[in-house]
């Protein structure tokens, strides 16, 4: 039981550090992109923002999956991590479309 608790704690700390790193990277890229006006850097900031959302979802999933079995979930909550991985794949497409539509006019100059 102690080893299981330690493993869950480690997963939580790793997920939390991922969220903090994503916040820092996204913020830095937004500032640099805004100061330079670079669509490339702003696109990277958008990508990092999606990474931040994914990291936050992972943190939530790690917390939820660590809960013990209860009356409604006889085998525990471990499947939450699998469902979160499915959710994390969805947000990429709108960002790609936005970057392409913003970049196209600049290439014809």
C-alpha positions in Angstrom: 0.0 0.0 0.0 2.8 2.4 0.8 4.5 1.8 -2.5 1.3 2.4 -4.3 0.8 5.7 -2.5 4.4 6.7 -3.3 3.8 5.9 -7.0 0.6 7.9 -7.0 2.4 10.9 -5.3 5.2 10.7 -7.9 2.7 10.7 -10.8 1.0 13.7 -9.3 4.3 15.7 -8.8 5.3 14.9 -12.4 2.0 16.0 -13.7 2.1 19.2 -11.6 5.6 20.0 -12.8 4.4 19.6 -16.4 1.6 22.1 -15.8 4.0 24.6 -14.3 6.5 24.2 -17.1 3.8 24.7 -19.7 2.6 27.9 -18.0 6.2 29.3 -18.0 6.8 28.3 -21.7 3.5 29.6 -22.9 3.9 32.9 -21.1 7.4 33.4 -22.4 6.4 32.6 -26.0 3.4 35.0 -25.8 5.6 37.8 -24.6 8.3 37.3 -27.2 5.7 36.8 -29.9 3.9 40.0 -29.0 7.1 42.0 -28.8 8.5 40.8 -32.1 5.2 40.4 -34.0 6.3 37.0 -35.2 3.5 34.7 -36.2 5.8 31.7 -35.9 6.5 32.4 -32.2 2.8 33.2 -31.6 2.0 29.9 -33.3 4.4 28.2 -30.9 2.7 30.0 -28.0 -0.7 28.6 -29.2 0.9 25.1 -29.4 2.3 25.5 -25.9 -1.2 26.7 -24.7 -2.6 23.4 -26.0 0.2 21.6 -24.2 -0.9 23.5 -21.1 -4.4 22.3 -21.5 -3.2 18.7 -22.0 -1.0 18.9 -18.9 -3.9 20.3 -16.8 -6.2 17.5 -18.0 -3.4 15.0 -17.2 -3.1 16.4 -13.7 -6.8 16.1 -13.2 -6.8 12.5 -14.5 -3.9 11.5 -12.3 -5.7 12.9 -9.3 -9.0 11.2 -10.2 -7.4 7.9 -11.1 -5.7 7.7 -7.7 -9.0 7.6 -5.9 -9.8 4.2 -4.3 -12.6 2.0 -5.5 -16.0 2.9 -4.2 -19.6 1.7 -4.5 -20.1 3.0 -8.1 -16.6 2.1 -9.3 -15.8 -1.3 -7.9 -12.5 -1.5 -9.8 -11.3 2.0 -9.0 -10.9 5.1 -11.2 -7.9 4.1 -13.2 -9.6 4.4 -16.6 -9.8 8.2 -16.2 -6.2 8.4 -17.4 -7.2 6.5 -20.6 -10.2 8.8 -21.3 -8.1 11.9 -20.7 -5.6 10.8 -23.3 -8.5 10.6 -25.8 -9.6 14.1 -24.9 -6.1 15.6 -25.2 -5.9 14.7 -28.9 -8.9 16.8 -30.0 -7.8 20.5 -29.6 -5.0 20.6 -32.2 -7.0 21.1 -35.4 -8.4 24.6 -34.7 -4.9 25.9 -33.9 -3.5 24.6 -37.1 -6.3 26.3 -39.2 -5.7 29.6 -37.4 -2.0 29.5 -38.1 -2.5 28.7 -41.7 -5.0 31.4 -42.3 -2.8 34.0 -40.5 0.3 33.0 -42.4 -1.1 32.8 -45.9 -1.5 36.5 -46.5 2.1 37.1 -45.4 3.6 34.6 -47.9 2.1 36.5 -50.9 3.9 39.8 -50.0 
